[in-house]
């Protein structure tokens, strides 16, 4: 008989390396350690896979079909991603995993197709095309049938606001007790010797997922710490010198990062690309290369109205060792 009063705490993580993605790493680990089951679906031995009870190895995007991409822009179109090669080893697409798990849970009626090709072909035939056609053309465009891009001259327009107009003064906010017009709030400033941590993306990498890809590491194999020349002179930091970072809460980076002295960053801030600083030695190309910005983010601000998070309120200073075995 099934247990009707039990509470199973499980977490399925699909293609997200939580330890290098979420801030406040200690809280993430605490949450994981309080689970009964953790399943990780990934293509690489990311840090998160070390916490998994079960690992489901997914094949890469070059080895699988994905759901049809639908765009409703100026020219509506659909696009097909299809495999270029057969999956290697025992890796499987997520579609297959979901279907097989559903069967084992007695939910096979929700998975009426034997293969993803069958499902895609059925979906495409509903809009007048087919998998065979999409395999040939890749992208198919359609005529717009509704929803003009612009309002017609003289057209009576009403917006979905209480007043029916564009609201610079948000009446809904006022009714809920919030400022109807945003008021400027001064952001925190770094303490003496600390610099605002700014992070961003690189065009050749996808978050932290591609830092071990040999083709992409040829283009960028580690991140750097952008430092203003004025600040570098004060600290005696040279270009390409390796340094450690320490944040306002005393967290010191596990690995060093290479300094990039540049006028492209303000004197009160430093910048680094997200997705580096991997600590899993199975990631042979990316292990220990650079610093993880997520490791340095231990302070998160939450917007009281919409719940959005702000993580640019963290500050770092420079260290020439990390107080452990790593010295530079």
KOLSEDREN-89886 format. One record per residue: y, x, z of N, C-alpha, C, CB in turn; residue in three letters. Coordinates in steps of 0.05 Angstrom, whole numbers, plus 5000, padded with zeros to 4 digits. Glycine has a CB too. Layout:
! residues N
YXZYXZYXZYXZALA
...
***
This chain:
! residues 328
497650175000500050005000502550185000500049815024UNK
504650104985507050254985508450235012508950164963UNK
509950445019511450445044514150305039511950735054UNK
514550065052516849905046519249985064516249615051UNK
518750125086520950185104521550485104520250105132UNK
520350645086520850925085523450985070518451075072UNK
524551215075527051295062526651575050529551295083UNK
526251575024525651835010528351955001523751784986UNK
528952185010531352325002530652524980532652465026UNK
531352444956530652614933533052664915528452474916UNK
533052884901535352964884534153074858537253164898UNK
534752944836534053054810536553184798533052824790UNK
536453444792538653594781537953674753539353844799UNK
539553574734538953624706541053804693538853354690UNK
540354054687542154234673544754294687542754114646UNK
544754294713547154364728546554564750548454104740UNK
547654794748547155004768548954964792547555284756UNK
548154784810549954684832551254914848548454514850UNK
549755124852550855334870553155484857548655534877UNK
553355484831555655614817557555404806554655804795UNK
556955154811558554934800560254804821556854724787UNK
559054744844560454604866561854794885558554424881UNK
564154724895565454894916563954854942568454814919UNK
564854994962563754974989560654994988564554715002UNK
559755234980556955284975555155224999556555574967UNK
556155275024554555225048553854935051556055325072UNK
555754755043555254465045553054385025557754305041UNK
553154505001551154434981548354524991551754574954UNK
548154765002545554855012544554685035545755155021UNK
546454605053545654425076544554165066548154375094UNK
545854045045544953795034542153825022546953695012UNK
541754045008539054094996536954125017539154344978UNK
537554265038535554305059534854055075536554515078UNK
536453845072535853595085534353395066538353465095UNK
533653485043532153315024529153315030532653404995UNK
527753105021524853105021523753214994523852825026UNK
525353184973524353274947526753354930522753044933UNK
526553584917528553664898527153744872530253894909UNK
528053624850526953684824529253794807525753424811UNK
528754024794530754144777529754164749531454424788UNK
531454064730530854074701532754274689531053794688UNK
531754494677533554694666532054854645534654874688UNK
533655004630532455174609532255464618534155164584UNK
533555534641533755804651533155814681536455934645UNK
532356054692531856074720534456104736530056314726UNK
536055894736538655894749538255904780540355654741UNK
540355964795540155984824539055724836542856034836UNK
539755494825538855244836535855214834540155014822UNK
534555334815531655304812530155424835530655434786UNK
531355614850530055724873529855534896531555974881UNK
531355314895531255114917529554874909534055024923UNK
528354874886526854644876524054634887526754644846UNK
523154394894520354344899518754334873519954084916UNK
520054224853518754204826520854284806517753904821UNK
519954454787521654534764520554414739521954844762UNK
522154274724521254164698522754324676521853864695UNK
521354504662522754674643523454524617520954924636UNK
526054504612526954354588527254554565529654214594UNK
526654464541527054624518530054634511525454524493UNK
530954824496533754854490534654654468534355144481UNK
537254644464538354444445537454504416541354444446UNK
536554754411535554814384532654744380535855114379UNK
531354634402528554564401527954274405527054724421UNK
530054104404529653824411531653644397529953784441UNK
530953384395532853184388534553104412531452934376UNK
536953004408538552884429539352604420541053064435UNK
540552454439541452184431543652214410542552044456UNK
543851994394545851994373548652014385545651734356UNK
550252204373553052224382554752024366554152514377UNK
556251864381557951654369560851704375557051374379UNK
562551724354565351764357566951524345566252024345UNK
568951424360570451194351573351264343570450984372UNK
573751504334576451594328577651484303576551894327UNK
579451634291580751544266578651464245582551764255UNK
576651624242574451564224571851544240574151784201UNK
570851304246568451274262566051424248567650974265UNK
564551554265562251704254560051744274563151974243UNK
557651794265555451864282554352134273553251634281UNK
552952274291551852534284549152564298553752764293UNK
547452714285544752754295544353054302542652664275UNK
543353094326542353364333539353364330543253454362UNK
538253544315535453554310534353834314534753454281UNK
531853864321530754134327530654314302528054114339UNK
531354564307531054764286528354904287533354964287UNK
527254924311524655054315523054894336524955354325UNK
520454954337518754824357519354934385515754864350UNK
519054774406519454874433517555094440519154644453UNK
518455294455516755514463515555454490518455774464UNK
513255584494511755564520511155274526513355694543UNK
511555194551510854924559513454764564509154924584UNK
515654834552518154684556518054424540520554854547UNK
519454224550519453954538522353844538517553764554UNK
522853654520525553524520525653334544526053384494UNK
528153284553528553104576527652824569531553094584UNK
527752734544526852474536523852444543527252424506UNK
522252644537519452634542518952634573517952884530UNK
520452784588520152784617520652514628522152994630UNK
522852384620523452114630521251914624526152014619UNK
520251924600518151744591515651784608517451774561UNK
514852034612512352084626512652024656511552384623UNK
514952074668515351994695515351684698518052104706UNK
516551544678516551254678513751144677518151154655UNK
512051264660509251174658507751204685507751324636UNK
508251424698506851474724507951294746507151764732UNK
510251184742511450994762510750704755514451034764UNK
509150664734508550394725510750254710507750234748UNK
512550404698514850294685514750334654517450414695UNK
512250344644511950414616513250204597509050444609UNK
513649954607514849744589517649814582514649474603UNK
518949994598521750074592521850304572523150154617UNK
519550404563519350624544517450534521518350884558UNK
518350354504516650234484515950424460517849994473UNK
517350654458516850824435515151064443519550924424UNK
513351144426511551364431512951634429509151354413UNK
514851644410516251904406519251844404515252044380UNK
520852054409523752024407524551974378525152274418UNK
523052084359523652024331523451724325521752184313UNK
521451594336521251304332523651154343518651204345UNK
524451234368526751094380529251144364527051194409UNK
529751394356532151454340532151294314532451754335UNK
529851284301529751134275530350844279526951174263UNK
529350724301529850444307532850404312528250344331UNK
534050574328536950544334538550574309537750754354UNK
537950764292539550814268539250584248538651074255UNK
536950464247536550234228538249994236533650164226UNK
539049974262540649754270543449764259540849744301UNK
544250004250546950034238546850114208548550244254UNK
544550054196544350094167543650374157546850014155UNK
542550534174541750804165538950854176543751024175UNK
538051094177535351164186535251454195533251104164UNK
533151524209532751804217532451984192530351824235UNK
531051884172530752044148533352104135528851894128UNK
535151914134537851964122539452154139539351694118UNK
539352114165540952284183539852574183540952174211UNK
537352604179536152874177537253014153533152864176UNK
537952864132539052984108542053034109538552804084UNK
543552834121546452864120547652974146547652594114UNK
546352934168547353044194549452874206548353324190UNK
551652824191553852654201554352434181556452834205UNK
554752194191555251964173557751824183552851764173UNK
559651764164562051634171561951334164564451764157UNK
563651174176563650884172566550794169562350734195UNK
566950564155569550444153570250314179569650244130UNK
572850324187573650184211573549884206576550274219UNK
572249744224572049454221573849304240569249364226UNK
574849424261576649294280578149514295575049114300UNK
580149424310581649614326583349804311579749764344UNK
585649704301587449874286588450104304589849714275UNK
589150324291590050554306592850514317589950804288UNK
594450354303597350324311598050034313599150474292UNK
600149974329601149704329602749644303602949654354UNK
602549404294604049324270606949274277602749074257UNK
608749324258611649274263612048984272613349334238UNK
613448944293614048674303611748544318614748504281UNK
609548674321607148554335607748524365604648734331UNK
607048294375607348234404605148384419607247934410UNK
605948574435603948744449604048694479604549044443UNK
601748654491601548624520599448814531600848324527UNK
600248964551598449164563597049044587599949424571UNK
594849164595593249064617594349164644590249154614UNK
596849094649598249144674599248884685600649354670UNK
599948874711600948624722603348514708601648654751UNK
605048684697607448594683606948564653609648784688UNK
604648654643604148644614605648854599604848384604UNK
607049034613608549244600607549524608611549214607UNK
608549724594608149994604609650034630608950214582UNK
608250114651609450124677609950414685607749984698UNK
612550494687613250744699613250714729615950844689UNK
613850464738613650394766611150234769616250224776UNK
609050354782606450224784606350014805604250444790UNK
606549764796606549534815603949514831607149274801UNK
601749584819599149574833599149774856596849634814UNK
600250014852600450214873602250104896601650474862UNK
604449984889606349874909604949664926608849764896UNK
603349484913601949274927599849384946600649084907UNK
598749614940596749744956597849924977594749894939UNK
600549954978601750114998602150404991600250105023UNK
601750474965602150744955604850764941599850834937UNK
605751014937608351054923608050964894609051354924UNK
609750774886609550674859610550874838611150414856UNK
612251054847613151284830612451534845616251264824UNK
611051724832610151964847612452114859608552144828UNK
612052204883613952374897612952654896614452274926UNK
614752844892614053124890613053214918616353294880UNK
610753344919609753464943609453764938607053334952UNK
610753924953610654214949607754314955612654364967UNK
606654474937603954574942604054814961602754654915UNK
601754874972601555104990602155364976598755115003UNK
603355544991603955804980602056014993606855884985UNK
601356224979599456424990600856585013598556614969UNK
599256665032600256835054600757115042598156855077UNK
602157275057602757555049600157695042604257705071UNK
600057815018597757965009595557794997596658115032UNK
595957534994594057354982595257234956593157125002UNK
593457144938594357054912592756804905593957284890UNK
594056614892592756364885590456414865594856164873UNK
588156294871585856324853585956114831583156294870UNK
586256214807586256034783583756104767588856074766UNK
582355904757579955944742580055784716577355874758UNK
578455854696578455714671575955774655580955784655UNK
576055714630573655734612574055954591573155464598UNK
571856034579571956224557570656074533570356484563UNK
571756114509570755964486567856014478572456014462UNK
566756244486564056314478561956224498563756614474UNK
562756134522560856054543561155764551561256234567UNK
558955644560558955374570558455374599556755204555UNK
560555344615560355354644558755604653558955094655UNK
556755564671555155794679552455804665554755784709UNK
552055634645549455604633548755814612549255334620UNK
550755954602550256134579550756424585551956054556UNK
551256494611551856764618549556964613552756784646UNK
547156854609544757034605543957034576542456944622UNK
545356904558544756884530545457144516546156634516UNK
543557284504544257554493546357544471541757684482UNK
546357334455548357314433551157274444547557084414UNK
551357124466553957074478554857284497553856804492UNK
552957424510553757644527554757874511551457734545UNK
553957894485555158094468558158054464553758094440UNK
558957804466561757734464563257754490562057454452UNK
561857674512563157694539560857704559564957444544UNK
560557934572558257974590559057964619556958234584UNK
561557944625562457914653565357804653562258174668UNK
566157684675568957594676570657824689569157334693UNK
573257794686575057994697577057854715576458154675UNK
578357994732580457894750583157974738580157994779UNK
584657774728587257824717589257874740588257594698UNK
590658104739592458174760595158254747591358394779UNK
597258154758599958234748600458534753602158054761UNK
601658674735602158964739603659034764603759074715UNK
605558864772607058904797605258904821609258694800UNK
603358714821601458694844599558934843599958434842UNK
598558994819596659214816597859484826595759254787UNK
600459514821601859764830601959774860604659784818UNK
602559534872602759524902600059594915603659244910UNK
597859514903595259564914593959824904593459324908UNK
595159944884593960184873591460124857593360384895UNK
591359894844589059814829589359894800588559504831UNK
587460024788587560114760586159904742586260384757UNK
586859914717585559744698582659824696586959764670UNK
580859624695577959654693576659754719577259844671UNK
578259774740577159844766575659604778579359944786UNK
573459654791571959434804572959394833568859494804UNK
573359134839574359064866572758824876577359004866UNK
572858774902571758524913574058344920569958584938UNK
573458084923575457884930574657764957575657664908UNK
576657694973576257554998578157314999576657745023UNK
577157075006578956845006580156795033577356604997UNK
581656585035583256525060581456465084585056295055UNK
578956395079577156335100575256565107575556085093UNK
575756795096574157035102571657065086573457025131UNK
571356905065568956935048569557165028568356665032UNK
567657355028567957585010565957564987567457855026UNK
566757624963565057594940562557764943566557664914UNK
560357664934557857804935557858054917555457624928UNK
559158024894559158244874562058314868557758154848UNK
562458554856565258634849565958514822565458934848UNK
568558524816569558424790571458634779570958154794UNK
571558654753573258854740576158754739572158924711UNK
578058924746580858854745581858874716582559034763UNK
583458674708584858674683587858654689583858444664UNK
589258874685592158884691593558764667593059174697UNK
595058544671596258414648598758254657594258224635UNK
600658244639603058084644602557784640605358174625UNK
600157714631599557434625598957274650597157424607UNK
599157394674598757244699601157284717596057324713UNK
601957074731604157094750603557294773604856824761UNK
605557384786605257574808603957444832607857694815UNK
604057174835602957044859600156924854604856824868UNK
598956994832596356874825594557084812596756634806UNK
591957024813589957174797588356964781588157354815UNK
587057064760585556874743582857004736587156814716UNK
580756824735578156914726576856694710576357004750UNK
574956764693573356574678571056474695572256704651UNK
570556214695568456094710565656164698568755794711UNK
563556164714560856184704559456444708560856124676UNK
560656634722559456904726558856944756561257124715UNK
557857174762557057234790554357124797559057124808UNK
552457114778549757014783548257194803548156984757UNK
546757074821545257224842542257214839546057124869UNK
541357084818538457074813537657304795537556804799UNK
535957484805535257724790533657664765533757914808UNK
532557424763531057354739532957324715529457094744UNK
535557284721537557274700538357564694540057094708UNK
536657704679536857994677539458094664534558094661UNK
540657934647543158014634545657954650543357894606UNK
545457744667547957654680547857704710548257364675UNK
545657804721545557844750547658044759542757944758UNK
549257964779551258144790553558214773549958394798UNK
553858064751556158124733558457944739555258094703UNK
560458054752562957904758562657744783563557724735UNK
564657574788564857414812564757114805567457474828UNK
563456964822563356674819565856554832560856554831UNK
567556414816569856284828569056074848571556164806UNK
566755944844565855734862565255854890563355594852UNK
564356104890563856234916566456264932562556504911UNK
568656294918571256344931572656084939572956504913UNK
571555854930572955594935571655464959572755414910UNK
572955474982571955355007573955145017571555565028UNK
576055095002578054895010578454704986580755025018UNK
577954444991578154244970579954014979575354124963UNK
581953954963583853734969582853484954586753814961UNK
583053254967582153004955584552814952579952874972UNK
584952714928587152534923586652264938587552484892UNK
588452164953587951924970587851674953590151894990UNK
588751674929588751434912586251414895591251414895UNK
585751624879583551604859581251784866584551664832UNK
581351944887579152104896578652354881576751934894UNK
580452424863580152674848580452914866582252694826UNK
579153134859579153374876580953584864576253474879UNK
582353724882584053944874582954204887586953894882UNK
582354404871581154644882582854894877578454694870UNK
585454844869587255074864588855144889589055014841UNK
587955044912589255114937587755324953589554864955UNK
586255494938584855724950586255974942581855724941UNK
586256164961587656424957585756654962590156434975UNK
586156874948584457104952586257354955582557134928UNK
585057554967586157814969584158014959587157884998UNK
584858274958583058474946581758644968584658654927UNK
579258714963577758894981576359104964575658734998UNK
576059334975574759554960571859604968576359804963UNK
570859434986568059404992567659125004566959635011UNK
565159035005564758765015563458755043562958604995UNK
563558995056562459005083559458985084563658785099UNK
558159005061555258985060554259245048554258735044UNK
552159225032551059465019552559544994548059425013UNK
553959344982555359404957557959554963556059134942UNK
558259784951560659944954561660024926560160194971UNK
564260054924565360134898567460354903566659894883UNK
***
